């Protein structure tokens, strides 16, 4: 199952997440080409690919964090702005400064920030929700700790708790298992599986192909374009993996450069 | 000015300060508070350099506003200066994004250019504008009380009024947008994804910075206002671990700097602006010395405590090894500091002019030796090291193995009870 027209099911109404011919460029240079796929039902969905394949870019483009050069993203057939409160995003752990002066509780309470307007500071319910989320990831005892004092796995779980505090329907996570010890990985994964069982969609960028096979229900193999996507067993074939990991597609690189230079390929 | 003689008491010295100095101090306090409030988010967002840029680049805006007829210290000046600050920020982004200049260099290019333009404007327009280059650069705090406006029969210094207005503005703004400020400062991408208007939040902060800067001009001038923006916040960040605590602490540090700096400057007859910045610098040094976790003193103490613990543990272990090899008593000079400490703590006792382990000391010593030999065994199994290279790493790691880890190593090693040198690994007494 390869190529862009590889949706696992026949087109039905309002898939939970839909990338329609999505192309992303940094500056003028396209780095992710024509991703076209939809995720119909709640599942644990992995985005897998080599370094620099555009996995994180795919998530960021879905959330309007980077400019799209073309194509659209729809959640339940709607634009991001209309359904934002139902979507939670967990960025890569390295993107924030962990020496920042905030407590664990402060970070988790950020999950509810967007629901609050200008003047509202959040009340008892919000605090309880934040505490419950912390408890869920097993860090209730760390609420008052400064975030820099936590281990990598604990920091990642704080991020997860912040997403849980959003009470969202779709969770987009960027490398939630990176730099995380084996124990925390298991714990994070079981929480994600729990969310899936509650009927939520969990999309996670992941780099480790071995654990991906056992964790995810469905997978998208990405290397500057969507190589294949669908149920894990069908997608993880030797041919697909070779196509994803066998090195750059010289043509896409060359055309990208030509677009950047506004020239022609040789 | 009244000279301060040695026999003057503090109270009468305060009396002698009088209302004029009172106004100057009050203005300095309000201005410092403004700068600390907006400076703290700026510093934790690692945007201090941009704050420096803004504080310089508001100058041309200020001059143009005055040329267009705005009262110095009035609203028109605030607007003009803020506009200039926004131009700087935009110009910096432009150089960075479009002209391919490094971010720090683009800040350097944009603000020096605008500041220089401002200096030129001041000197060219000389007679037409009531702005003295010296005042703009170094502040005119001492002259603040003489430029007053009549407010319901009270003579209030104009600079104090406008600074208070700015304080009201920035504290309200910060209070209303606090959650957004915090989220954006910590994790801009997630904030944006969650629907926080991060661009507006950042621009709002920078507008606050330029307002505080304009207020700060009066007190300390364009060159030193960056000290009031950055230093209190940097000091507070070392001392507390939550952003709103940092803001409050920064305000307190700034206020101490303002009052202390002014009084000291007056005492020694020198520049108030310079002295305030120096006091802030001293406060920062104190902060890095006494910071609870990573302060110089705290680090030194924890290092000394560690070194002392290592000394004691090594000594205890040497007693144990002596016993193991058959010497009932450890032949040693009695009276070293470590020995005395161990005796006071009941780890060793004197027996016929020699020291021997007490039962408690023996248990503790055994733990050290056990850690040492467990680690040697573990290393021998997992790392390709010659047997005679195993001792030094174990000598170090023995001080760091807790009970949990010892248990894990023990489980992994199975019933191995002899270390690679052939010594018996003592059993743990639980």
Boltz contact constraints between the chains, C-beta under 6 A:
constraints:
  - contact:
      token1: [A, 63]
      token2: [B, 193]
      max_distance: 6.0
  - contact:
      token1: [A, 65]
      token2: [B, 189]
      max_distance: 6.0
  - contact:
      token1: [A, 65]
      token2: [B, 192]
      max_distance: 6.0
  - contact:
      token1: [A, 84]
      token2: [B, 195]
      max_distance: 6.0
  - contact:
      token1: [A, 89]
      token2: [B, 190]
      max_distance: 6.0
  - contact:
      token1: [A, 89]
      token2: [B, 193]
      max_distance: 6.0
  - contact:
      token1: [A, 91]
      token2: [B, 189]
      max_distance: 6.0
  - contact:
      token1: [A, 91]
      token2: [B, 190]
      max_distance: 6.0
  - contact:
      token1: [A, 96]
      token2: [B, 187]
      max_distance: 6.0
  - contact:
      token1: [A, 100]
      token2: [B, 186]
      max_distance: 6.0
  - contact:
      token1: [A, 101]
      token2: [B, 237]
      max_distance: 6.0
  - contact:
      token1: [A, 101]
      token2: [B, 241]
      max_distance: 6.0
  - contact:
      token1: [A, 101]
      token2: [B, 242]
      max_distance: 6.0
  - contact:
      token1: [A, 101]
      token2: [B, 243]
      max_distance: 6.0
  - contact:
      token1: [A, 101]
      token2: [B, 246]
      max_distance: 6.0
  - contact:
      token1: [A, 102]
      token2: [B, 186]
      max_distance: 6.0
  - contact:
      token1: [A, 103]
      token2: [B, 242]
      max_distance: 6.0
  - contact:
      token1: [A, 110]
      token2: [B, 183]
      max_distance: 6.0
  - contact:
      token1: [A, 113]
      token2: [B, 179]
      max_distance: 6.0
  - contact:
      token1: [A, 113]
      token2: [B, 183]
      max_distance: 6.0
  - contact:
      token1: [A, 114]
      token2: [B, 194]
      max_distance: 6.0
  - contact:
      token1: [A, 114]
      token2: [B, 195]
      max_distance: 6.0
  - contact:
      token1: [A, 114]
      token2: [B, 196]
      max_distance: 6.0
  - contact:
      token1: [A, 116]
      token2: [B, 179]
      max_distance: 6.0
  - contact:
      token1: [A, 118]
      token2: [B, 176]
      max_distance: 6.0
  - contact:
      token1: [A, 119]
      token2: [B, 176]
      max_distance: 6.0
  - contact:
      token1: [A, 146]
      token2: [B, 241]
      max_distance: 6.0
